[in-house]
Amino acid sequence: MAPWSNLMTRQNILAACVFIDLFAVSLIVPLLPFRYKELGISPVQIGMMGSVYSVAQIFGGIAFGFLSDRVEDRRSVLLVSFFGAALSYAMVGAATSIWVLGASRVVVGAVKQTMTASKAMASEWSDEANRAASLGIVTSAATAAWVVGSGVTATLQRLHPAAPSAVAVGLYAVDAVVVLWLLPPTHTSSLSSPSSSSFLAVTTATGAAGAAKGAGPPDALKPRPGFLASCRQAFGNGRVGRFLAIKVAFDLVSRSGSSLQDVWEMDRFGLKMGQLGALRTAKSLITVATQGFVAGRVTRALGERATFAAALILTLVG
C-alpha cells in the first residue's frame, strides 16, 4: 500500500486532472480547422474567432480571479472550468453554423481557466523548497497530454464525426468526479501565504517576497491581498509594465500567425486530419525536448535577458 499511497498525493492527483483536461482539449483543437472548412468560414472570420476567444479569455481571467478570492474552495473554479469546456466542445461537435461555433469559442474562452487554477492550487500545497517541482509536474502533465492527444483525434473522427466532442465531454465528467472524490478542499480564507492569495499573486509572489525580505512583519501576519490589490501590485510596477508591453506585442505577432496556421498548413500541403495531428504531436515533442535539454543550457550560457531576446528574434524569423 505504501507505494500506491505515495503516488496518490494531492499534487499527483491534480496533475492527473490537468492531463485529462488538456487531453480533452487536444482532441478538439485539431478538429477546429476541419470544422471551419466544413462550415465555409473565411480566413477573416477565423481571425475574428481568434480575437473573440482572446477577448473572452481576458474578461474570463478577471472574473475568475475575482471569484477565486471569494470562494472557500478553489475546486469550485476547476468544476466551473470543466463544465464550461464540456459545453463548448459539445457545441463544436454539433455546430451547423458559424454562430454556434463562434459561441463555443466565447464560452471556452470565458471559463477555461484550468491551468491558472491548477497552478494556484499546486503553489498553495507546496512550500518554497518544492514549489517549483510542484508547478513543473502540472506543466509536464499538460505538455504530455498535448503530445498524446493530438494524434488521437483523427482516429476518433473516423469512427464518427462527433466522436472527439463526445469523448471530450466524457473526459470532463471523469475529471469532475476525480476532483470531488480525490482532491481535498482548499480553504482560501484560512490561507496566509502570499502565493495562494489569488491567481494573480501566483505570478507576483516571488517578486513581492523578495522586495519584502528583511522588512515589515512576517508574511503570515500580513492581511491577505485581494484581487484588485494584486492587480495594482502587478501593473503598478514599472518593470512588470515594460514586460507586459513586450508580452502584448509578442502575442499580437504570434497569434496573428497561429490563428490561421492549421488552415494554412492544410491548404498548403494537403494535410488530412491524421497528418495534421501527427504534425502537432511532432511540434509538442520538439517543445518538450527544447524545454528539457536546450533552454536551460542556453540560458546558463547566455543569461536570461540575452536568451529572452534571442527567443523573440527566432520566433519572428519562424
Long-range contacts (C-beta under 8 A, 24 or more apart in sequence): 8-182, 10-125, 10-183, 10-184, 11-122, 11-125, 11-126, 11-134, 11-137, 11-138, 12-137, 13-178, 13-182, 13-183, 14-118, 14-121, 14-122, 14-125, 14-138, 14-183, 15-137, 15-138, 15-140, 15-141, 16-141, 16-178, 17-78, 17-118, 17-175, 17-178, 17-179, 17-183, 18-114, 18-115, 18-118, 18-138, 18-141, 18-142, 18-145, 19-141, 19-142, 19-144, 19-145, 20-145, 20-171, 20-172, 20-174, 20-175, 20-178, 21-81, 21-82, 21-85, 21-114, 21-145, 21-171, 21-172, 21-175, 22-114, 22-141, 22-142, 22-145, 22-146, 22-149, 23-145, 23-148, 23-149, 23-171, 24-85, 24-89, 24-149, 24-167, 24-168, 24-171, 24-172, 24-175, 25-85, 25-145, 25-146, 25-149, 25-168, 26-145, 26-146, 26-148, 26-149, 26-150, 26-152, 26-153, 26-280, 27-89, 27-149, 27-152, 27-153, 27-156, 27-164, 27-165, 27-167, 27-168, 27-171, 28-89, 28-92, 28-153, 28-164, 28-165, 28-168, 29-150, 29-280, 30-150, 30-153, 30-154, 30-262, 30-273, 30-276, 30-277, 30-280, 31-92, 31-153, 31-157, 31-164, 31-165, 31-273, 32-92, 32-262, 33-262, 33-263, 33-266, 33-276, 34-157, 34-266, 34-273, 35-92, 35-95, 35-101, 36-101, 36-263, 37-263, 37-266, 39-95, 39-96, 39-97, 39-98, 39-101, 41-98, 41-101, 43-260, 43-263, 45-98, 46-259, 46-260, 46-263, 47-256, 47-259, 47-260, 49-101, 49-102, 49-105, 49-259, 50-255, 50-259, 52-102, 52-105, 52-106, 52-109, 53-105, 53-106, 53-108, 53-109, 54-109, 54-255, 55-109, 56-105, 56-106, 56-107, 56-108, 56-109, 56-110, 57-109, 57-110, 57-112, 59-110, 60-109, 60-110, 60-111, 60-112, 60-113, 61-113, 61-116, 61-199, 63-110, 64-111, 64-113, 64-116, 64-117, 64-199, 65-116, 65-198, 65-199, 65-200, 65-227, 65-230, 66-227, 68-117, 68-120, 68-188, 68-198, 68-199, 68-227, 69-188, 69-197, 69-198, 69-226, 69-227, 71-188, 72-185, 72-187, 72-188, 72-189, 73-185, 73-186, 73-187, 73-188, 74-117, 74-120, 74-121, 74-186, 74-188, 75-179, 75-180, 75-183, 75-185, 75-186, 77-113, 77-117, 78-114, 78-117, 78-118, 78-121, 78-179, 79-176, 79-179, 79-180, 80-111, 81-111, 81-112, 81-113, 81-114, 81-117, 82-114, 82-172, 82-175, 82-176, 82-179, 83-111, 83-172, 83-176, 84-108, 84-110, 84-111, 84-112, 85-111, 85-112, 85-114, 85-168, 85-172, 86-168, 86-169, 86-172, 86-173, 88-112, 89-165, 89-168, 89-169, 89-172, 90-165, 90-169, 92-165, 93-161, 93-162, 93-164, 93-165, 93-166, 94-162, 94-165, 113-199, 115-142, 116-199, 116-202, 117-199, 119-202, 120-196, 120-198, 120-199, 120-202, 121-186, 123-195, 123-196, 123-202, 123-205, 124-186, 124-191, 124-193, 124-195, 124-196, 131-195, 143-284, 143-287, 143-288, 143-291, 146-280, 146-281, 146-284, 147-281, 147-284, 147-285, 147-288, 150-277, 150-278, 150-280, 150-281, 150-284, 151-274, 151-277, 151-278, 151-280, 151-281, 152-277, 153-273, 153-277, 154-272, 154-273, 154-274, 154-276, 154-277, 155-274, 157-273, 191-224, 192-219, 192-220, 192-222, 192-224, 193-219, 193-220, 194-219, 194-222, 194-224, 194-225, 197-224, 197-225, 197-226, 197-230, 198-225, 198-226, 198-227, 198-230, 199-227, 200-227, 200-230, 200-231, 200-234, 201-225, 201-230, 203-234, 204-230, 204-233, 204-234, 204-240, 207-237, 207-240, 208-233, 246-312, 250-312, 250-315, 253-315, 253-316, 254-315
